[in-house]
Amino acid sequence: MSVRVTLVAAARSSSLLTERFDDDRPLDQAGWHEVQLAAHALVPLSAADLRYCSPTARSRATGEALGFAPLAQPALRDCDMGRWRGWTLSEVTAREPAAVDAWLSDPRSAPHGGEPLLAFISRIGNWLDTRPADDCGSIVAVAEPAVVRAAFVYALRAHPAMYWHVDVRPLSTVTLTGQPGRWHLCLEAAA
């Protein structure tokens, strides 16, 4: 028994340079425009047996705009960034450079008082591993880019440091097939 999980990165709510940790802003104008441009390729995913999203405003709005009518999944929330919530990376780096270095180099550290990267990846992996397995089952989930990166690292059993080397652009997709603890990355040809 296997399941097919397609993760769709939420459209943007701000430019990359103004992106904030644990941000819950709604889609901005550029994000809505991106959804309109990508809709023709992504709308067919609404035929999935189960449709989920991260509980953020931009993930919900992206899923709704694509016709998914997704169910928010608390387990798909972004990494808890503790006291850094709402700050940009440049703001945190200016205020706490040693803490940022520790956070980037040790996946078990949480100098912000929130969730360590390793725990975040494990939480997303646990969500994957608890999806109902059915040979003809398909799932689509709109999630924050960080969630998609964590799922990718978990599925490939990569070292947590690889998380920092995965670039997830708005509205990009990754499909994972398999079952608990045995995931495969599925790259598909463009239609």
ZAROSE-509294 format. One line per 5 residues: number of its first residue (from 1); for each residue z, y, x of N, C-alpha, C. Coordinates in nm, 2 decimals. Each point is the difference from the previous one (the first is absolute). Layout:
<atoms>
NUM> Z Y X Z Y X Z Y X  ...
</atoms>
This chain:
<atoms>
1> 0.00 -0.12 0.08 0.00 0.12 -0.08 0.00 0.12 0.09  -0.09 0.09 -0.03 0.00 0.13 0.08 -0.02 0.12 -0.10  0.02 0.11 0.06 -0.01 0.13 -0.08 -0.08 0.09 0.08  -0.07 0.09 -0.07 -0.08 0.11 0.07 0.06 0.13 -0.03  0.04 0.07 0.10 0.07 0.13 -0.02 -0.09 0.11 0.07
6> -0.05 0.09 -0.08 -0.07 0.11 0.06 0.08 0.13 -0.01  0.03 0.06 0.12 0.08 0.12 0.00 -0.10 0.12 0.02  0.03 0.10 -0.08 -0.08 0.12 0.00 0.09 0.11 0.05  -0.04 0.07 0.10 0.08 0.12 0.05 -0.01 0.11 -0.10  0.11 0.06 -0.04 -0.01 0.11 -0.09 -0.08 0.12 0.05
11> -0.05 0.08 -0.09 -0.08 0.12 0.04 0.10 0.10 0.06  -0.05 0.10 0.06 0.09 0.09 0.07 0.07 0.10 -0.09  0.12 0.04 0.04 0.07 0.11 -0.07 0.02 0.12 0.09  -0.05 -0.01 0.13 0.00 0.11 0.09 -0.09 -0.03 0.12  -0.03 0.09 0.08 -0.07 -0.03 0.12 0.09 -0.08 0.10
16> -0.07 -0.07 0.09 0.08 -0.08 0.09 0.10 0.07 0.08  -0.03 0.13 0.04 0.09 0.08 0.08 0.12 0.05 -0.08  -0.01 0.01 -0.13 0.11 0.04 -0.08 0.07 -0.11 -0.08  -0.04 -0.12 0.03 0.06 -0.12 -0.06 0.15 -0.01 0.04  0.08 -0.03 -0.10 0.15 0.00 0.02 0.05 -0.14 -0.02
21> 0.11 -0.03 0.07 0.06 -0.13 -0.01 0.05 -0.02 -0.14  -0.02 -0.12 -0.05 0.05 -0.04 -0.13 -0.03 0.10 -0.11  -0.13 0.04 0.01 -0.05 0.11 -0.09 -0.04 -0.05 -0.14  0.04 0.07 -0.10 -0.03 -0.04 -0.13 -0.08 0.11 -0.08  -0.08 0.08 0.07 -0.08 0.10 -0.06 -0.12 -0.07 -0.08
26> -0.04 0.06 -0.11 -0.12 -0.05 -0.07 -0.13 0.02 0.08  -0.11 -0.06 -0.05 -0.13 0.01 0.07 -0.03 0.15 0.00  -0.06 0.04 0.12 -0.05 0.14 0.00 -0.15 0.00 -0.04  -0.06 0.11 0.00 -0.14 0.01 -0.04 -0.09 -0.09 0.08  0.02 0.00 0.13 -0.08 -0.09 0.09 0.02 -0.15 -0.04
31> 0.12 -0.03 -0.03 0.03 -0.14 -0.04 -0.07 -0.04 -0.13  0.00 0.09 -0.10 -0.07 -0.03 -0.12 -0.15 -0.01 0.02  -0.06 0.08 0.09 -0.14 0.00 0.04 -0.03 -0.14 0.07  0.09 -0.04 0.09 -0.02 -0.13 0.07 -0.01 -0.11 -0.10  0.09 0.00 -0.10 0.01 -0.11 -0.11 -0.14 0.00 -0.07
36> -0.05 0.12 -0.04 -0.12 0.00 -0.07 -0.12 -0.05 0.08  0.00 0.03 0.13 -0.11 -0.05 0.09 0.01 -0.15 0.02  0.12 -0.06 0.01 0.02 -0.14 0.03 0.01 -0.09 -0.13  0.01 0.06 -0.11 0.02 -0.07 -0.13 -0.10 -0.11 -0.02  -0.13 0.02 0.02 -0.10 -0.10 -0.02 0.02 -0.13 0.07
41> 0.06 0.01 0.12 0.03 -0.12 0.08 0.13 -0.06 -0.03  0.10 0.08 -0.05 0.13 -0.05 -0.03 0.03 -0.04 -0.14  -0.06 0.06 -0.10 0.02 -0.03 -0.14 -0.01 -0.15 -0.03  -0.09 -0.08 0.06 -0.01 -0.14 -0.03 0.13 -0.08 0.03  0.08 0.06 0.09 0.13 -0.07 0.03 0.09 0.00 -0.12
46> -0.03 0.08 -0.10 0.09 0.01 -0.12 -0.01 -0.13 -0.08  -0.09 -0.09 0.03 -0.01 -0.13 -0.06 0.11 -0.10 0.05  0.08 0.04 0.10 0.10 -0.09 0.06 0.09 -0.04 -0.11  0.06 -0.12 0.02 0.09 -0.06 -0.10 0.13 0.08 -0.01  0.05 0.05 0.12 0.12 0.09 0.01 -0.03 0.12 0.07
51> 0.05 0.12 -0.05 -0.03 0.13 0.06 0.13 0.07 0.02  0.02 0.04 0.13 0.13 0.06 0.04 -0.03 0.13 0.07  0.11 0.08 0.02 -0.01 0.12 0.09 0.14 0.02 0.06  0.00 0.08 0.11 0.13 0.05 0.05 0.05 0.10 -0.10  0.13 0.03 0.00 0.06 0.09 -0.10 -0.02 0.14 0.02
56> -0.09 0.04 0.10 -0.02 0.14 0.03 -0.10 0.06 -0.10  0.00 0.13 -0.01 -0.09 0.08 -0.10 -0.14 -0.03 0.04  -0.03 0.01 0.13 -0.15 -0.01 0.04 -0.05 -0.14 -0.02  0.09 -0.10 0.02 -0.05 -0.14 -0.02 -0.02 -0.03 -0.15  0.09 0.05 -0.08 -0.02 -0.02 -0.14 -0.12 0.07 -0.05
61> -0.02 0.13 0.04 -0.12 0.08 -0.04 -0.13 -0.07 0.05  0.00 -0.05 0.12 -0.12 -0.06 0.05 -0.03 -0.13 -0.08  0.10 -0.08 -0.03 -0.02 -0.12 -0.08 -0.05 0.03 -0.14  0.06 0.11 -0.06 -0.04 0.04 -0.14 -0.14 0.05 0.00  -0.04 0.08 0.10 -0.13 0.06 0.01 -0.11 -0.11 0.02
66> 0.04 -0.11 0.06 -0.10 -0.11 0.02 0.00 -0.10 -0.12  0.09 0.03 -0.10 0.00 -0.09 -0.12 0.08 -0.13 0.02  0.09 0.00 0.10 0.08 -0.12 0.02 0.11 -0.02 -0.09  0.05 0.11 -0.06 0.13 0.00 -0.08 0.10 -0.08 0.07  0.04 0.04 0.12 0.09 -0.08 0.09 0.14 0.01 -0.04
71> 0.07 -0.11 0.03 0.15 0.00 -0.02 0.07 0.03 0.13  0.08 0.10 0.00 0.07 0.05 0.12 0.09 -0.11 0.05  0.00 -0.03 0.13 0.08 -0.10 0.06 0.10 0.07 0.10  0.13 0.00 -0.03 0.09 0.07 0.09 -0.01 -0.06 0.15  -0.03 -0.13 0.01 0.00 -0.06 0.13 -0.12 0.06 0.09
76> -0.10 0.06 -0.07 -0.11 0.06 0.07 0.02 0.15 0.04  0.13 0.04 -0.01 0.02 0.14 0.03 -0.02 0.02 0.15  -0.02 0.12 0.04 -0.02 0.04 0.14 0.13 -0.03 0.08  -0.01 0.00 0.13 0.12 -0.02 0.09 0.10 0.11 -0.03  0.13 -0.03 -0.01 0.11 0.09 -0.02 0.02 0.08 0.13
81> -0.03 0.13 0.00 0.01 0.07 0.12 0.13 0.08 0.01  0.10 -0.03 -0.08 0.13 0.06 0.01 -0.01 0.16 0.00  0.07 0.05 0.10 0.01 0.15 0.01 -0.13 0.07 0.04  -0.10 -0.08 0.04 -0.13 0.05 0.04 -0.09 0.02 -0.13  0.04 -0.05 -0.11 -0.08 0.01 -0.12 -0.04 0.15 -0.03
86> -0.13 0.02 -0.02 -0.05 0.13 -0.03 -0.04 0.08 0.13  0.03 -0.05 0.11 -0.04 0.07 0.13 -0.14 -0.06 0.05  -0.07 0.08 0.07 -0.12 -0.04 0.07 0.04 -0.07 0.13  -0.09 -0.07 0.06 0.03 -0.06 0.13 0.02 0.10 0.11  -0.08 0.11 -0.01 0.02 0.11 0.10 0.14 0.07 -0.01
91> 0.04 0.01 -0.13 0.14 0.06 -0.02 0.11 -0.09 0.06  -0.01 -0.12 -0.03 0.10 -0.10 0.05 -0.01 -0.01 0.15  -0.12 0.00 0.06 -0.01 -0.01 0.14 0.06 0.13 0.07  -0.02 0.11 -0.06 0.06 0.13 0.06 0.15 0.00 -0.01  0.06 -0.06 -0.11 0.14 0.00 -0.02 0.08 -0.11 0.07
96> -0.07 -0.12 0.00 0.07 -0.12 0.05 -0.10 -0.09 0.08  -0.04 0.06 0.12 -0.10 -0.08 0.08 0.05 -0.14 0.04  0.12 -0.01 0.04 0.06 -0.13 0.05 0.00 -0.10 -0.11  0.04 0.05 -0.12 0.00 -0.09 -0.12 -0.14 -0.05 -0.04  -0.10 0.09 0.01 -0.13 -0.04 -0.03 -0.05 -0.11 0.10
101> 0.03 0.02 0.13 -0.03 -0.09 0.11 0.06 -0.14 -0.03  0.13 0.00 -0.04 0.07 -0.13 -0.03 -0.07 -0.06 -0.12  -0.03 0.07 -0.10 -0.06 -0.05 -0.12 -0.14 -0.06 0.02  -0.08 0.06 0.09 -0.13 -0.05 0.03 0.00 -0.12 0.09  0.10 -0.01 0.09 0.01 -0.11 0.10 0.08 -0.12 -0.04
106> 0.09 0.01 -0.10 0.09 -0.11 -0.04 -0.01 -0.02 -0.15  -0.07 -0.11 -0.04 -0.02 -0.02 -0.14 0.13 -0.03 -0.08  0.11 -0.02 0.07 0.13 -0.03 -0.06 0.08 0.13 -0.02  -0.04 0.11 0.06 0.07 0.13 0.00 -0.03 0.08 -0.13  0.10 0.07 -0.04 -0.01 0.09 -0.12 0.08 0.13 0.03
111> -0.05 0.08 0.10 0.08 0.12 0.03 0.01 0.10 -0.11  -0.09 -0.02 -0.10 0.00 0.09 -0.12 0.10 -0.04 -0.10  0.06 -0.11 0.02 0.10 -0.05 -0.10 -0.06 -0.07 -0.12  -0.13 -0.03 0.01 -0.07 -0.07 -0.11 -0.02 -0.15 0.04  -0.12 -0.04 -0.03 -0.04 -0.14 0.02 -0.07 -0.02 0.14
116> 0.04 -0.10 0.08 -0.07 -0.03 0.12 -0.14 -0.05 -0.03  -0.10 0.02 0.09 -0.13 -0.05 -0.02 -0.01 -0.15 -0.03  0.08 -0.07 0.08 0.00 -0.15 -0.02 0.05 -0.04 -0.14  0.10 0.07 -0.05 0.04 -0.03 -0.14 -0.10 0.04 -0.10  -0.07 0.11 0.02 -0.11 0.04 -0.09 -0.11 -0.10 0.00
121> -0.05 -0.05 0.12 -0.10 -0.10 0.00 0.05 -0.13 -0.07  0.12 -0.03 0.02 0.05 -0.12 -0.06 0.01 0.01 -0.15  0.04 0.12 -0.05 0.00 0.02 -0.15 -0.14 -0.01 -0.06  -0.10 0.06 0.07 -0.13 -0.01 -0.06 -0.05 -0.15 0.01  0.03 -0.07 0.11 -0.03 -0.14 0.01 0.06 -0.08 -0.11
126> 0.13 0.03 -0.03 0.07 -0.08 -0.11 -0.07 0.03 -0.13  -0.05 0.12 -0.02 -0.07 0.02 -0.13 -0.13 -0.08 0.00  -0.07 0.00 0.11 -0.12 -0.09 0.01 0.03 -0.14 -0.03  0.10 -0.05 0.06 0.04 -0.14 -0.01 0.05 -0.04 -0.13  0.04 0.09 -0.09 0.05 -0.03 -0.13 -0.11 0.02 -0.11
131> -0.12 0.03 0.04 -0.11 0.01 -0.10 -0.03 -0.14 -0.06  -0.03 0.00 -0.13 -0.03 -0.13 -0.06 -0.12 -0.06 0.06  0.00 -0.12 0.04 -0.11 -0.07 0.06 -0.08 -0.08 -0.10  -0.12 0.03 -0.01 -0.09 -0.07 -0.10 -0.14 0.00 0.06  -0.06 -0.11 0.00 -0.13 -0.01 0.07 -0.10 0.11 -0.05
136> 0.00 0.04 -0.12 -0.09 0.10 -0.05 0.07 0.13 -0.02  0.12 0.02 0.05 0.07 0.12 -0.01 -0.04 0.11 0.09  -0.01 0.12 -0.05 -0.03 0.11 0.08 0.09 0.12 -0.03  0.04 0.07 0.10 0.09 0.11 -0.01 -0.06 0.12 0.07  0.02 0.12 -0.06 -0.04 0.13 0.07 0.13 0.08 -0.01
141> 0.02 0.07 0.11 0.12 0.09 0.01 -0.04 0.13 0.07  0.02 0.11 -0.06 -0.02 0.13 0.07 0.13 0.04 0.06  0.00 0.02 0.13 0.12 0.03 0.07 -0.02 0.11 0.11  0.12 0.05 0.04 -0.01 0.10 0.11 -0.06 -0.07 0.13  -0.07 0.08 0.08 -0.06 -0.05 0.12 0.10 -0.08 0.09
146> 0.13 0.05 0.00 0.10 -0.07 0.08 0.03 -0.14 -0.05  -0.01 -0.02 -0.13 0.02 -0.13 -0.06 -0.11 -0.09 0.03  -0.13 0.05 0.00 -0.11 -0.08 0.03 0.00 -0.04 0.15  0.05 0.09 0.09 0.01 -0.04 0.14 0.11 -0.10 0.02  0.11 0.01 -0.07 0.10 -0.10 0.01 -0.04 -0.14 -0.05
151> -0.08 0.00 -0.11 -0.05 -0.13 -0.05 -0.10 -0.06 0.10  -0.08 0.08 0.06 -0.10 -0.05 0.10 0.08 -0.06 0.12  0.10 0.07 0.05 0.07 -0.05 0.11 0.08 -0.13 -0.03  0.06 -0.01 -0.12 0.07 -0.12 -0.05 -0.10 -0.11 -0.01  -0.11 0.02 -0.07 -0.09 -0.11 -0.03 -0.06 -0.06 0.13
156> -0.02 0.08 0.10 -0.06 -0.05 0.13 0.11 -0.05 0.09  0.13 0.01 -0.04 0.11 -0.03 0.09 -0.01 0.07 0.13  -0.04 0.12 -0.01 -0.01 0.08 0.13 0.13 0.06 0.04  0.02 0.03 0.12 0.12 0.07 0.05 0.01 0.13 -0.08  0.13 0.04 -0.04 0.01 0.12 -0.07 -0.05 0.12 0.06
161> -0.01 0.01 0.14 -0.06 0.11 0.06 -0.14 0.02 -0.03  -0.07 -0.10 -0.05 -0.14 0.01 -0.04 -0.02 0.09 -0.12  0.11 0.02 -0.08 0.00 0.09 -0.11 -0.06 0.14 0.03  0.04 0.05 0.12 -0.04 0.13 0.04 -0.15 0.00 0.04  -0.07 -0.11 0.01 -0.14 -0.01 0.04 -0.09 -0.03 -0.12
166> 0.05 0.00 -0.12 -0.08 -0.02 -0.12 -0.02 0.13 -0.07  -0.12 0.04 -0.01 -0.04 0.12 -0.07 -0.05 -0.03 -0.14  0.07 0.06 -0.10 -0.03 -0.03 -0.14 -0.04 0.13 -0.06  -0.13 0.02 -0.03 -0.05 0.12 -0.06 0.02 -0.01 -0.16  0.00 0.12 -0.06 0.01 0.00 -0.15 -0.11 -0.08 -0.06
171> 0.03 -0.08 -0.10 -0.08 -0.08 -0.08 -0.07 -0.11 0.07  0.05 -0.03 0.12 -0.05 -0.12 0.07 0.06 -0.12 -0.06  -0.06 -0.12 0.02 0.06 -0.12 -0.06 0.01 -0.11 0.11  0.09 -0.09 -0.02 0.02 -0.12 0.08 0.03 -0.11 -0.10  -0.06 -0.11 0.02 0.02 -0.12 -0.09 0.07 -0.11 0.08
176> 0.11 -0.05 -0.05 0.07 -0.11 0.06 -0.01 -0.12 -0.09  -0.03 -0.11 0.05 0.00 -0.13 -0.08 0.10 -0.10 0.06  0.06 -0.08 -0.09 0.09 -0.10 0.06 0.11 -0.03 -0.10  0.11 -0.03 0.07 0.13 -0.03 -0.07 0.11 0.04 0.08  0.12 -0.01 -0.05 0.12 0.05 0.08 0.00 -0.05 0.14
181> 0.01 0.09 0.10 0.01 -0.03 0.14 -0.13 -0.04 0.06  -0.11 -0.01 -0.08 -0.13 -0.04 0.06 -0.11 0.09 -0.06  -0.02 0.11 0.06 -0.09 0.10 -0.05 -0.12 0.01 0.10  -0.12 0.03 -0.06 -0.12 0.02 0.07 -0.06 0.13 -0.04  -0.05 0.07 0.10 -0.07 0.13 -0.02 -0.15 -0.03 -0.04
186> -0.04 0.06 -0.11 -0.13 -0.03 -0.05 -0.09 0.13 0.01  -0.09 0.00 0.09 -0.09 0.12 0.01 -0.13 -0.04 -0.08  -0.04 0.09 -0.08 -0.12 -0.03 -0.09 -0.11 0.10 0.03  -0.12 -0.05 -0.02 -0.12 0.08 0.02 -0.01 0.11 -0.10  -0.05 0.12 0.03 -0.02 0.10 -0.10 -0.10 -0.04 -0.10
191> 0.03 0.04 -0.12 -0.09 -0.04 -0.11 -0.12 0.09 -0.01
</atoms>
